[in-house]
Amino acid sequence: QGLALLPPDENDVYKYKILPVIPQAKMVGGTVTTLKDMFESDEEQKFPKVFIDFCEESSLLQGNTFDSASDIINFLTSEEMSEKSFWTFIGNKYDNIKSVKIAKDYWVSALENGVNAADEACKSLINELKFEPNFDEGSLTVSIPDDIVGTANELGVTPECGLSLLLGLSVLNDVCTIEIIKPIKNLNVNAQWLVQSGIQDERPWFDMGLDGTEQVVSCSDTGVDVDNCYFWDKKNGPINTKNELDMNQRKIVQYDGFSDSSDYAGTNGIQDERPWFDMGLDGTDQVVSCSDTGVDVDNCYFWDSNIGPINTNNELDMNQRKVVQYDAYSDSTDYELGHGTHVAGTILGKKAADGINESSGLADGVAPGAKLAFLDIGDSGEFLSYCVLC
């Protein structure tokens, strides 16, 4: 590691900056693997977005202005960057050490086939990079502009180009850490075991036959692609969007096309008419699982003053009025006006102003009789933090 003495602050206090001798050590664990996986994925990937955390007293972020974009780009595409790379700098000095030679050959090859490639496709893309500084956090996000359309393959960009970018950024003295911002993916198959056990591929509810068979779940959202293979029923024909119940359908037994169906007749979906509730179908004796940013358990739609505080150690307590299980994986609360509290309330919230006696509330959920098993995967900064999503 290298040690640098920073100028004293206003109180004449000196600070030190410790930087690794090998710049690649600034890359967060798994960064290179993530980049390679993105390019090797069957899905069409855009060029990766990179997150940089600057060291304190960075000269690249001064006040509320960022004027270093062109300087960084010029450095990334220059011979100087390649020459300052640790692996280029040491030459053949340590080729007798197998592990060192393998690492050196890997990164030197990345430069040769990336930013220094003859076709200059990588260099052209780096010249178009967009920089988005966050002055409060002392960080920088690097990505390609939105008006550059196409996947990495369509743009003629290789994994070596991404590696060149990571390597070049790591050489900058002001940079402390680098990581790739992974694209968000919807992986419902992971949501199954996350909610049921938190252990990869273990689904104890399914093992006990609790997979939703003979249950109908209600949901209101932007719409459903009823021809998607996860919902489509070839045998029983097209979905009726006039809010009529058809229990013979494979998946969608009722679809109220209130918003955008030209066939909407308005025969149901009538204000204050709740036929499911009239039949006693309000979620009573059911437990709904949900993972989100957290739940404000002191909110009157979840609070239970009779039993006392919610246990956040993932222990089951069926005596609780609403929240029977709370896995505080990330923390044990929700941020102000939190998404998780909103979602859980929409599903099963039920007002009880004193935490005991329930009454009708404007924010009662669609299944107000149900109880909640919750996995908290959000921190106070409104970010999801479960390892599968990061």
C-alpha positions in Angstrom: 0.0 0.0 0.0 1.0 3.6 -0.5 0.7 6.3 2.1 0.0 10.0 1.3 -0.2 12.9 3.8 -3.1 15.2 3.0 -2.9 19.0 3.7 -4.1 20.0 7.2 -7.7 21.1 7.7 -8.8 24.3 9.3 -7.9 22.9 12.8 -4.4 21.9 11.6 -5.4 18.2 11.8 -3.5 16.1 9.3 -5.1 13.1 7.5 -3.5 10.2 5.7 -4.7 8.6 2.5 -3.8 4.9 2.1 -4.1 3.5 -1.5 -3.2 0.0 -2.7 -0.1 -0.4 -4.8 -2.1 -2.5 -7.2 -4.9 -0.2 -8.5 -7.2 -3.2 -9.2 -7.5 -3.7 -5.5 -9.8 -0.6 -5.5 -12.4 -2.7 -7.3 -15.1 -4.1 -5.0 -15.1 -7.9 -4.8 -16.9 -9.5 -7.7 -16.7 -6.4 -9.9 -14.7 -8.2 -12.7 -16.9 -11.3 -12.5 -20.0 -9.1 -12.7 -18.7 -7.4 -15.8 -17.8 -10.7 -17.5 -21.2 -12.2 -16.6 -23.0 -9.2 -18.1 -21.3 -9.7 -21.5 -21.6 -13.5 -21.4 -25.3 -13.4 -20.5 -27.9 -14.6 -22.9 -29.7 -11.3 -22.4 -28.7 -8.3 -24.5 -26.7 -6.1 -22.3 -25.9 -2.4 -22.5 -22.4 -1.2 -21.6 -22.1 -1.4 -17.8 -22.6 1.5 -15.5 -19.8 2.2 -13.1 -20.0 3.7 -9.6 -16.9 5.4 -8.2 -16.4 6.4 -4.6 -13.8 9.2 -4.3 -11.3 9.5 -1.4 -11.6 12.4 0.9 -10.1 15.7 -0.3 -10.5 14.6 -3.9 -9.4 17.2 -6.4 -11.8 16.0 -9.0 -14.9 17.1 -6.9 -14.5 20.7 -5.8 -17.5 22.5 -4.3 -20.6 22.0 -6.5 -18.8 21.8 -9.8 -17.4 19.0 -11.8 -15.0 20.1 -14.6 -12.9 16.9 -14.9 -14.9 14.9 -17.4 -12.7 15.7 -20.4 -9.5 15.3 -18.4 -10.6 11.8 -17.2 -11.7 10.8 -20.8 -8.4 12.0 -22.2 -6.5 10.0 -19.5 -8.5 6.8 -20.1 -7.7 6.8 -23.8 -4.1 7.9 -23.5 -0.8 5.9 -23.5 -0.1 7.3 -20.1 -3.0 5.3 -18.6 -1.6 2.1 -20.0 1.9 3.0 -18.8 0.7 3.7 -15.3 -1.1 0.4 -14.9 0.8 -1.7 -12.4 0.9 -4.7 -14.7 2.3 -2.8 -17.6 4.7 -1.0 -15.3 6.4 -4.1 -13.8 7.1 -5.6 -17.2 8.5 -9.1 -17.1 10.1 -8.6 -13.7 7.9 -11.2 -11.9 7.1 -13.6 -14.7 8.7 -16.4 -12.6 5.8 -16.2 -10.2 3.0 -18.0 -11.9 0.0 -16.2 -10.3 1.6 -12.8 -11.0 2.2 -13.6 -14.6 -1.4 -14.9 -15.1 -2.8 -11.6 -13.7 -0.4 -9.5 -15.7 -1.2 -11.2 -19.0 -4.9 -10.9 -18.2 -4.9 -7.1 -17.7 -2.3 -6.4 -20.5 -4.5 -8.4 -22.9 -7.6 -6.4 -21.7 -5.8 -3.2 -22.6 -4.6 -4.5 -26.0 -8.0 -5.7 -27.0 -10.0 -3.0 -25.3 -9.0 0.7 -25.3 -5.9 0.1 -27.4 -7.6 -2.1 -30.0 -7.0 -1.2 -33.6 -10.6 -0.7 -34.5 -10.9 2.0 -31.8 -14.6 1.1 -31.1 -13.8 1.1 -27.4 -12.0 4.3 -27.5 -14.8 5.9 -29.4 -17.3 4.8 -26.8 -15.2 6.0 -23.9 -15.0 9.4 -25.5 -18.8 9.6 -25.2 -19.1 8.7 -21.5 -21.5 10.5 -19.3 -20.4 11.6 -15.8 -22.9 12.2 -13.0 -21.3 13.5 -9.8 -22.9 13.3 -6.3 -21.2 16.1 -4.3 -22.8 15.2 -1.0 -21.6 11.6 -1.1 -18.3 12.3 -3.0 -19.1 9.8 -5.7 -19.4 9.6 -9.4 -21.5 7.5 -11.8 -20.0 6.8 -15.2 -22.2 5.5 -18.1 -22.9 5.9 -21.8 -25.5 8.6 -22.7 -29.1 7.6 -23.1 -29.1 8.7 -26.8 -26.5 6.0 -27.7 -28.8 3.2 -28.5 -27.8 -0.5 -28.8 -26.4 -3.3 -26.8 -22.6 -3.7 -26.2 -22.4 -6.3 -29.0 -24.3 -4.0 -31.4 -21.9 -1.2 -30.6 -18.9 -3.4 -31.2 -17.8 -3.3 -27.6 -16.1 -6.2 -26.0 -15.6 -7.2 -22.3 -12.0 -6.1 -22.7 -13.3 -2.5 -23.2 -15.2 -2.7 -19.9 -12.0 -4.1 -18.2 -10.0 -1.2 -19.7 -12.4 1.3 -18.3 -12.3 -0.3 -14.8 -8.5 -0.4 -15.0 -8.1 3.2 -16.1 -10.4 4.5 -13.4 -8.6 2.5 -10.8 -5.3 4.2 -11.7 -6.7 7.6 -10.7 -5.3 8.6 -7.3 -8.5 10.2 -6.2 -10.5 7.0 -6.6 -10.9 4.8 -3.6 -13.4 2.2 -4.7 -15.0 1.1 -8.0 -18.0 -1.2 -8.6 -20.4 -2.0 -11.4 -24.1 -1.0 -10.9 -25.9 -4.2 -11.8 -29.1 -3.9 -13.9 -32.2 -4.8 -11.8 -33.7 -8.1 -12.8 -37.1 -9.5 -11.8 -36.3 -13.0 -10.6 -39.5 -14.4 -9.0 -37.9 -17.8 -8.6 -35.5 -16.2 -6.1 -38.3 -14.3 -4.4 -39.8 -17.7 -3.5 -37.0 -18.9 -1.3 -36.2 -15.4 -0.1 -39.6 -15.1 1.5 -40.0 -18.7 2.6 -36.6 -19.4 4.2 -33.9 -17.0 3.3 -31.8 -20.0 2.3 -31.1 -20.4 -1.4 -33.5 -22.9 -3.1 -35.1 -24.0 0.1 -38.9 -23.6 -0.1 -40.5 -25.1 3.0 -43.9 -23.8 2.2 -43.9 -25.6 -1.1 -42.7 -28.7 0.6 -45.8 -28.6 2.8 -48.0 -28.1 -0.2 -48.6 -24.4 0.5 -48.2 -23.0 -3.0 -51.5 -21.1 -3.4 -53.5 -23.9 -4.9 -57.2 -23.3 -4.6 -56.6 -19.6 -3.5 -57.4 -16.5 -5.5 -55.2 -13.5 -5.0 -56.5 -10.0 -5.8 -54.2 -7.3 -7.3 -54.6 -3.9 -8.8 -51.8 -2.5 -11.0 -51.0 -1.2 -14.5 -52.4 -4.2 -16.2 -51.5 -7.8 -17.1 -50.3 -9.2 -20.4 -52.8 -12.0 -20.5 -51.1 -13.6 -23.5 -47.9 -14.1 -21.5 -47.1 -17.8 -21.1 -47.2 -17.4 -17.3 -51.0 -16.5 -17.5 -52.2 -17.7 -20.9 -54.9 -20.4 -21.0 -55.2 -21.9 -24.5 -57.8 -24.4 -23.4 -60.4 -21.9 -22.1 -59.8 -19.2 -24.6 -59.4 -15.4 -24.2 -59.7 -13.7 -20.8 -63.0 -11.9 -20.2 -62.1 -8.3 -19.2 -65.6 -7.4 -18.1 -64.9 -8.3 -14.5 -66.9 -11.6 -14.8 -65.7 -14.5 -12.6 -64.5 -17.6 -14.5 -63.0 -20.2 -12.2 -62.3 -22.5 -15.1 -59.4 -20.3 -16.3 -55.9 -21.6 -15.6 -54.6 -18.4 -14.0 -56.7 -15.3 -14.4 -60.2 -16.0 -13.1 -61.3 -12.3 -13.1 -60.1 -9.3 -14.9 -61.6 -5.8 -14.4 -60.5 -3.8 -17.5 -61.5 -0.6 -15.8 -58.7 1.6 -17.1 -58.0 0.6 -20.7 -60.3 -2.1 -21.9 -62.7 -0.8 -24.6 -65.1 -3.6 -23.6 -65.5 -2.4 -20.1 -69.2 -2.4 -19.3 -69.2 -1.1 -15.8 -71.5 -3.9 -14.6 -69.2 -4.5 -11.7 -66.3 -2.4 -10.2 -69.1 -0.4 -8.6 -68.0 2.0 -5.8 -68.5 0.6 -2.3 -69.6 -2.8 -3.6 -67.3 -5.6 -2.3 -68.8 -9.0 -3.2 -65.8 -10.9 -2.0 -66.1 -9.4 1.4 -69.8 -10.1 1.4 -68.9 -13.8 0.9 -66.4 -13.6 3.8 -63.4 -13.5 1.6 -61.3 -10.8 3.3 -58.0 -12.7 4.0 -59.0 -14.0 7.4 -56.9 -17.0 8.6 -54.4 -16.3 5.7 -50.8 -15.1 6.1 -49.4 -13.1 3.2 -45.6 -12.9 2.7 -43.9 -9.7 1.4 -40.4 -8.5 1.0 -39.7 -4.7 0.6 -38.1 -1.7 2.1 -39.6 -2.3 5.6 -42.8 -1.8 7.5 -43.6 1.0 10.0 -45.0 -1.5 12.6 -46.2 1.4 14.8 -48.5 2.6 12.1 -52.2 2.1 13.2 -52.8 -0.2 10.2 -50.3 -2.7 11.7 -49.9 -1.8 15.4 -50.9 -4.3 18.1 -50.9 -2.6 21.5 -52.3 -5.7 23.2 -49.5 -8.1 22.4 -46.7 -5.5 22.5 -43.7 -4.7 20.2 -43.2 -6.8 17.0 -40.4 -9.3 17.3 -37.9 -8.6 14.5 -35.8 -11.7 14.9 -37.8 -13.7 12.2 -39.8 -15.6 14.9 -43.4 -16.5 14.2 -46.0 -15.1 16.6 -49.5 -15.8 15.3 -51.0 -13.9 18.2 -50.0 -10.6 16.7 -52.9 -8.6 15.2 -51.2 -8.1 11.8 -47.4 -8.7 11.6 -46.9 -12.3 12.7 -43.3 -12.5 11.4 -40.7 -9.8 10.7 -37.2 -10.7 9.3 -35.1 -7.6 9.9 -32.4 -8.7 7.4 -31.5 -5.1 6.5 -33.0 -3.2 9.5 -36.2 -3.2 11.5 -38.0 -0.2 10.1 -39.0 1.7 7.0 -37.9 5.1 5.8 -40.4 8.0 6.0 -43.3 7.5 3.6 -41.7 4.1 2.8 -42.6 1.9 -0.1 -42.8 -1.3 2.0 -45.3 0.2 4.4 -47.4 1.4 1.4 -47.3 -2.0 -0.3 -48.0 -4.0 2.9 -50.9 -1.6 3.7 -52.4 -2.0 0.2 -52.3 -5.8 0.7 -53.7 -6.2 4.2 -53.6 -3.1 6.3 -56.4 -2.7 8.8 -56.9 0.4 10.9 -56.9 0.1 14.7 -56.3 3.5 16.2 -55.7 2.1 19.7 -53.9 -1.0 18.4 -56.7 -3.3 19.5 -60.2 -2.3 18.2 -60.3 -2.3 14.5 -62.4 0.1 12.4 -62.8 1.0 8.8 -60.0 3.2 7.4 -59.5 4.9 4.1 -56.2 2.9 3.7 -57.6 -0.5 4.5 -56.1 -3.1 2.2 -57.7 -5.5 -0.3 -57.4 -8.4 2.2 -57.8 -6.6 5.6 -58.4 -9.8 7.5 -55.0 -11.3 6.5 -51.8 -11.2 8.5 -48.3 -10.4 7.4 -44.9 -12.3 7.2 -42.3 -9.7 6.2 -38.7 -9.7 5.0 -37.0 -6.3 5.4 -34.5 -5.8 2.5 -34.4 -2.0 2.6 -32.1 0.4 4.5 -32.8 3.9 5.7 -31.4 5.4 2.5 -34.3 3.9 0.5 -32.0 1.2 -1.1 -32.6 -2.5 -1.4 -29.8 -4.4 0.3 -30.5 -8.1 -0.1 -27.5 -9.9 -1.5 -29.4 -11.3 -4.5 -30.3 -7.8 -5.6 -27.0 -6.1 -5.1 
